[in-house]
Amino acid sequence: MMPLLRNLASVAVLAATGVLLVADSAPDCEKDAQEVTFDVTENTCGGNGSFQLRVPEDSCDLTAVGNEPLGFPEYGGASAKVDLKRGDWSLHDRAHTLHVDADGGVVRPDAGGTAVDGNRHCEATREAEHLRLTCIDRRSDLSGVEVFRCEAKLTPR
């Protein structure tokens, strides 16, 4: 009976340790809410204009507002201690429709082509007094082939 109790105690300790490790693996996103408006120029993903990024208090989740005409995804994430004006955040759209021509290159939706499922992932990096947002479109099929790359200059207000 004693070996059985010892084994059960060992299993209980391992289970508790596993739960604590999983609970502790979430990013530390204790920070104030942020809301930043960016002016967008040199945009090869869509038109020029402006959009706003919002991060709720104690969150690493981003929401972009006014992003659609610019060609940017609506949702993303930021590192734990990020200042949105300095970069180190990303936007991602897992349900991005790509229009490709017979050669597999991306074309504008109004130019015809075949619609294929894809995703768009954008990374913001710091360049002098502005940010560079680089977006990569990939097919959603198992190939994950990169089919398009675009970028924009973001200047925080």
N, C-alpha and C positions, 0 to 999 in steps of 0.2 A: 504494500500500500504506500509506503514511504517513497519509493522511486517514482510512482505515479504522481504523487503530490509534487515532488521536486520537478518533474517534467512539466506539469501544469503550471507551476510557478515560473519556470523558465519561459514557457510560451507566453504567459501573461506579460512578463517583463519585455520580451521582444516585441509583442504587439503594441505595448505602450510606447516603446522607443520609436517604432515605425510611425505611429500617429504624431508624435512630437516632431520627428524629422520632416514629415509632410507639412505640418502646420507651420514650421519655421522656414520652409523653403519659399514662401511667397515673398515677392519684392517688398521692401520697406518703403512705402509710399506716403509716409507722414510728412505732408507739406501743405502749404496754403493753396487755395484755389488760384488758378491763373486764367487770364483771358487776354489774348494778344491779337491785334489786327496786323496783317501783313499786306503790303502793296506788292503785287506780282507783276514782274516785267520779264522780257526775254523768255516767254513761256512757249515751249514747243509741245506741251501736253494739251493745250487748249488756248483760250483767250487770255489776255492780260486783264487785270482788275485788282480786287482785294478779297481777302477772306479772313475769317477769325478762327483761332484755335481756343478751345476751352478745356480746362482740366479741373474737375471738382476737387474739393478739399480732401486730402488723404487718399488720393487716387493716382494711378499711373495711366488711366484711360483717357485718351484724347477724343474730342469731337470737333470736326471742322464744320464751319457754317459759311455758306456762300461758295463752297468748293466746286459744285457741279459744273458751272460753265468754264472753270479753269482746268478741268480734267483730273482733279485730285480726289482720292478716296475720302470718305466721310469719317472713318474711324481709325484709331491708331493707338500707339502707346509711347510712353516716355520713360526714361530712366528715373530712378527714385528721387534724386535731388536736382532735377533739371530746371533750368531757366529757359522757357520756350524761346526766348529771343536769341539764345546762344546755340540752338540746334540740339542734337542728340535725341531726336524723336523721329518717329516714323508713322506713316499712314498706310493702310492696307485694305484692298478690296478683293475679296475672294470670289466675287460674282461679277467680274468685269467682262463684258462682251467685246471681243476683238473682231475686226473685219479684215480678212486677209485676201490678197489676190492670188492668182494661179501660181505665182512664184513663192508664196508663203509670206510675202511682205505685208505689213499692216497698211491699210488704206482708210481714208475717211469713210464714215458710215454712208454718206450720200454718194460715194464713188462706186458703190456696188461691192463686189467681193462676197466672200462667204463668211457668215457669222460663226465664230467658234468661241467656246467657253475659255476664259482665261482668268488671270488675276493680275493686279497691279500693286506693286510694293514700292513705296517712296521713302527715301531717307533724307533727312535734313542735316547738312553739315555747315560749319562756320567758314566763311570766306570774308576776311576783312570786316567791313561794317554791315554785311548782309549775310544771308544764308543761301545755300544752293540746295534746291530740292531735286533729287535725281530719282526718277521713277523707271521701273523695269516691268514690262508686261511679259508674262509667260503663259504658255498654254497650260490648261488645267489637266490635260491628259497625263499619262504616266511619263511622257518625255520631259515635261517641264521646260521645254525649249524656250529660250528668250527670243521674242519676236519683235520687240520694239523697246526703245529707250528714249526718254525725253527728260527735259529738265527746265527749271525756272529759277529766276533770281527773286528772293523774298527779302523785302526790307521791312523790319518792324517799325511800327509807328510809335 
